[in-house]
């Protein structure tokens, strides 16, 4: 190739266009986000109908009444009075009706779930509403409030 002055021009190089993968990568990432948003929101209707327990703060100086306390040794105390398993349902029903509210249950943190569930089952069959009394970690003596959870 010659120029108008008769000089020979250097050959032109054909440069390869550099590929930019940023846009396709962003597109794939956004499509994945969209997919997981759509796929992750599938919820069964039965799950939405279940109300989780509610927690309310109680003063740590006194526990709610009527209170069924279960000791580590398996002894039952209803408002401080020892009762037997045979009298559990009758005494709990009388106490809950007198207080016009649920029966509060206090269980040591290291007790077995089997004994608690068995007794709650007995009480529940009688139609007595139940509320579990719990304490935040650290114990009620360290200023941690006592809470009650229930329906």
Secondary structure, DSSP 8 states (H G I E B T S, - for coil): -B-TTS-B-------------HHHHHHHHHHHHHHHHHHTT---HHHHT----EEEEE-TTS--SSEEEE-TTS-EEETTEEE-STTHHHHHHHHHHHHTS-EEEEE-TTS-HHHHHHHHHHHHHTT--EEEEEE-TT-GGGT--EEEEE-
